[in-house]
Amino acid sequence: MRVTRLRATNFRGWGELDLRRTGHALVVGEPRAGRTDLVVALTRVLDPRSTRSQPSIADIHQQISQLSNQARKAGAAEPGGSDATKQDPARVPAAELPKTKGSNGSVLHADFGEVEVTLADLEVDLELEVDGALEPLLPDGTVDESGNAAASAPLGLRLAYRVSYDAATDALEHRVYFPVLSEPTSDRYVRVPTAVRLMIPVVFLDAARPLQLRAEGLLRQLMTLRLRQRHYEPWKLR
């Protein structure tokens, strides 16, 4: 199995992100460049445990709206404030924008954060399980949405994770769903069953626990457990 595309909208530090790869990938960058956000994005979609815990507001992209010194001075000098001050998002009533107050301004949250992952070269058992959600792929591994895909085109699978924020109730909700079968604009989602997510051949490691390669070590335990969940015989690791 290969991840051929990752798209993110309003997810953590990313306003918009569209990654497409053709081979192995190595993620490098300076601190706060978005490496962790990329790993978290994949985790939210592919790790079956991601929706067992409570959704996090940190997964939704945030922006800080603050008044410039000039606008502040203008607002203080003129009764009722200047036009620039009146139009600043930080001056919008709380009921109209989801926000929390920070020391440097108002933190504005988007309505939702979303990650979409495209998978190719699926194993036969997984293809059979998600037959109705498979889509034809282009040579670059992205979904062919033209409606004129060749009958011989390889098939792939798109999965998406969405976390939504309701400012009126200050509530969060999240789910993993099939984009091709869902209509987010109408709030209609076909969720991905946990059984399907367990069949995806991926293992996420907990950095808090050191890995050991000996027979009873954590790495082998994780691989054995993961393969048993997918109804395969455990690997005989050497």
C-alpha positions as CSV (number, residue, x, y, z in Angstrom):
1,M,0.0,0.0,0.0
2,R,1.2,3.5,-0.7
3,V,0.0,7.0,0.4
4,T,-0.1,8.9,-2.9
5,R,-1.6,12.2,-1.7
6,L,-2.3,14.1,1.5
7,R,-4.6,17.1,1.5
8,A,-5.2,19.3,4.6
9,T,-7.6,22.2,5.0
10,N,-7.6,24.3,8.2
11,F,-5.7,21.5,10.0
12,R,-3.4,22.5,12.9
13,G,-0.7,24.8,11.4
14,W,-1.8,24.3,7.8
15,G,-4.4,26.5,6.2
16,E,-4.0,24.6,2.9
17,L,-1.7,21.7,2.1
18,D,-1.5,19.4,-0.9
19,L,1.3,16.8,-0.9
20,R,1.8,14.3,-3.7
21,R,4.6,11.8,-3.7
22,T,5.9,9.2,-6.1
23,G,8.4,7.3,-4.0
24,H,9.7,7.1,-0.4
25,A,9.4,10.3,1.6
26,L,11.7,11.8,4.2
27,V,10.2,14.7,6.2
28,V,12.8,17.3,7.4
29,G,12.4,20.9,8.6
30,E,13.2,23.4,11.2
31,P,11.3,23.4,14.5
32,R,7.6,24.5,14.0
33,A,7.9,23.9,10.3
34,G,5.0,21.4,10.4
35,R,6.6,18.0,10.6
36,T,4.6,17.0,13.6
37,D,1.4,18.3,12.1
38,L,2.0,16.1,9.0
39,V,2.4,13.0,11.2
40,V,-0.7,13.9,13.2
41,A,-2.6,14.4,10.0
42,L,-1.8,10.8,8.9
43,T,-2.5,9.5,12.4
44,R,-6.0,11.0,12.5
45,V,-7.0,9.3,9.2
46,L,-5.2,6.0,9.4
47,D,-4.9,5.1,13.1
48,P,-8.1,3.2,14.3
49,R,-7.6,4.7,17.7
50,S,-7.7,8.3,16.6
51,T,-11.5,8.7,17.1
52,R,-11.7,6.9,20.4
53,S,-10.5,9.9,22.3
54,Q,-12.0,13.4,22.5
55,P,-11.4,15.7,19.5
56,S,-8.9,18.5,20.0
57,I,-9.5,22.2,19.2
58,A,-5.8,22.3,18.5
59,D,-6.5,20.3,15.3
60,I,-8.4,23.3,13.9
61,H,-6.3,26.0,12.3
62,Q,-6.2,29.2,14.3
63,Q,-5.3,32.8,13.4
64,I,-4.6,35.7,15.8
65,S,-6.4,38.9,14.9
66,Q,-4.9,41.9,16.6
67,L,-5.1,45.7,16.2
68,S,-2.1,47.5,14.9
69,N,-0.6,50.3,17.1
70,Q,-1.9,52.8,14.6
71,A,-5.4,51.4,14.7
72,R,-5.4,51.4,18.5
73,K,-4.3,55.0,18.7
74,A,-6.9,56.0,16.1
75,G,-9.6,54.1,18.1
76,A,-8.6,55.9,21.3
77,A,-8.4,59.3,19.7
78,E,-11.8,59.2,17.9
79,P,-15.1,58.6,19.7
80,G,-16.4,55.2,18.6
81,G,-13.1,54.3,16.9
82,S,-11.9,54.7,13.3
83,D,-13.1,52.7,10.3
84,A,-10.1,50.5,10.5
85,T,-10.8,49.7,14.1
86,K,-14.5,49.0,13.4
87,Q,-13.7,46.6,10.6
88,D,-11.0,44.6,12.5
89,P,-12.2,41.0,13.2
90,A,-11.2,41.4,16.8
91,R,-14.1,43.9,17.1
92,V,-16.7,41.5,15.8
93,P,-19.2,40.4,18.6
94,A,-18.3,37.1,20.2
95,A,-21.5,35.5,18.9
96,E,-20.4,36.1,15.3
97,L,-16.9,34.5,15.4
98,P,-15.6,31.4,17.3
99,K,-12.7,32.8,19.2
100,T,-10.8,32.8,22.5
101,K,-9.1,35.8,23.9
102,G,-5.3,35.8,24.0
103,S,-2.8,38.3,25.4
104,N,-2.0,39.6,21.9
105,G,-5.4,39.6,20.4
106,S,-8.3,37.3,19.5
107,V,-7.7,33.7,18.4
108,L,-10.1,32.9,15.6
109,H,-10.9,29.3,14.8
110,A,-12.1,27.9,11.5
111,D,-15.4,26.0,11.5
112,F,-13.6,22.7,10.8
113,G,-10.2,21.1,10.1
114,E,-9.9,18.3,7.6
115,V,-7.3,15.8,6.2
116,E,-7.8,13.6,3.2
117,V,-5.5,10.7,2.3
118,T,-5.4,8.8,-1.0
119,L,-4.2,5.2,-0.8
120,A,-3.0,3.1,-3.8
121,D,-1.8,-0.5,-4.3
122,L,-4.3,-1.9,-1.8
123,E,-4.3,-5.5,-0.7
124,V,-7.0,-7.7,-2.1
125,D,-8.8,-8.2,1.2
126,L,-9.0,-4.5,1.8
127,E,-10.2,-3.8,-1.8
128,L,-13.0,-6.4,-1.3
129,E,-14.1,-4.8,2.0
130,V,-14.3,-1.2,0.5
131,D,-15.5,-2.1,-3.0
132,G,-18.2,0.6,-3.1
133,A,-15.7,3.3,-2.1
134,L,-12.9,2.6,-4.6
135,E,-12.1,5.2,-7.2
136,P,-10.0,5.2,-10.4
137,L,-6.6,6.7,-10.2
138,L,-4.5,8.8,-12.6
139,P,-0.8,7.8,-13.3
140,D,0.3,10.2,-10.5
141,G,-1.7,8.4,-7.9
142,T,-4.5,11.0,-7.5
143,V,-8.1,10.3,-8.1
144,D,-9.5,10.7,-11.6
145,E,-12.6,12.8,-11.1
146,S,-13.2,13.5,-14.8
147,G,-15.8,10.7,-15.1
148,N,-14.0,9.3,-18.2
149,A,-11.5,7.0,-16.5
150,A,-10.3,4.0,-18.5
151,A,-11.7,0.7,-17.5
152,S,-8.1,-0.5,-16.9
153,A,-7.3,2.3,-14.5
154,P,-6.0,1.2,-11.1
155,L,-8.3,1.7,-8.1
156,G,-7.5,3.6,-5.0
157,L,-9.2,4.6,-1.8
158,R,-9.7,8.1,-0.3
159,L,-10.3,8.5,3.5
160,A,-10.9,11.7,5.3
161,Y,-10.8,13.0,8.9
162,R,-12.9,16.0,9.8
163,V,-13.1,17.8,13.1
164,S,-15.9,20.4,13.4
165,Y,-16.3,23.2,15.9
166,D,-19.7,24.7,16.8
167,A,-19.1,28.1,18.3
168,A,-22.7,28.4,19.6
169,T,-22.4,25.4,21.8
170,D,-18.6,25.4,22.1
171,A,-18.6,21.7,21.0
172,L,-16.3,19.6,18.9
173,E,-17.1,16.6,16.8
174,H,-14.9,14.4,14.6
175,R,-15.3,11.4,12.3
176,V,-13.4,9.5,9.6
177,Y,-15.4,9.0,6.4
178,F,-15.4,8.1,2.7
179,P,-15.3,11.3,0.7
180,V,-16.7,9.7,-2.5
181,L,-19.9,8.5,-0.6
182,S,-20.4,11.6,1.6
183,E,-21.7,15.2,1.2
184,P,-20.1,17.3,3.9
185,T,-22.0,20.4,2.7
186,S,-25.2,18.6,3.6
187,D,-23.7,17.2,6.8
188,R,-24.1,13.7,5.4
189,Y,-21.2,11.3,6.1
190,V,-20.6,7.6,5.4
191,R,-18.2,6.7,8.2
192,V,-15.3,4.3,7.8
193,P,-15.9,1.2,10.0
194,T,-13.3,0.4,12.5
195,A,-12.9,-3.0,10.9
196,V,-11.8,-1.4,7.7
197,R,-9.3,0.9,9.4
198,L,-7.8,-2.1,11.2
199,M,-7.1,-3.7,7.8
200,I,-4.9,-0.8,6.7
201,P,-1.3,-2.0,7.0
202,V,0.1,0.8,9.1
203,V,1.6,1.0,12.6
204,F,1.9,4.2,14.6
205,L,4.5,4.2,17.3
206,D,4.2,5.9,20.7
207,A,7.3,8.0,21.2
208,A,6.9,7.8,24.9
209,R,7.8,4.1,25.0
210,P,11.3,3.1,23.8
211,L,11.5,0.5,21.0
212,Q,13.4,-2.7,21.5
213,L,14.2,-5.3,18.9
214,R,14.5,-8.3,21.2
215,A,11.9,-11.1,21.0
216,E,9.7,-9.6,23.7
217,G,10.4,-6.0,22.7
218,L,7.8,-3.3,22.0
219,L,8.4,-3.2,18.2
220,R,7.7,-6.9,17.8
221,Q,4.7,-6.8,20.1
222,L,3.2,-4.0,18.0
223,M,3.7,-5.7,14.7
224,T,2.3,-9.0,16.1
225,L,-0.7,-7.3,17.5
226,R,-1.4,-5.3,14.3
227,L,-1.2,-8.4,12.1
228,R,-3.5,-10.4,14.4
229,Q,-6.0,-7.6,14.2
230,R,-5.9,-7.9,10.4
231,H,-6.5,-11.7,10.7
232,Y,-3.1,-12.7,9.5
233,E,-0.5,-15.0,11.1
234,P,2.1,-13.0,12.9
235,W,5.4,-12.3,11.1
236,K,8.3,-14.4,12.1
237,L,10.7,-11.6,12.6
238,R,14.4,-12.4,12.6
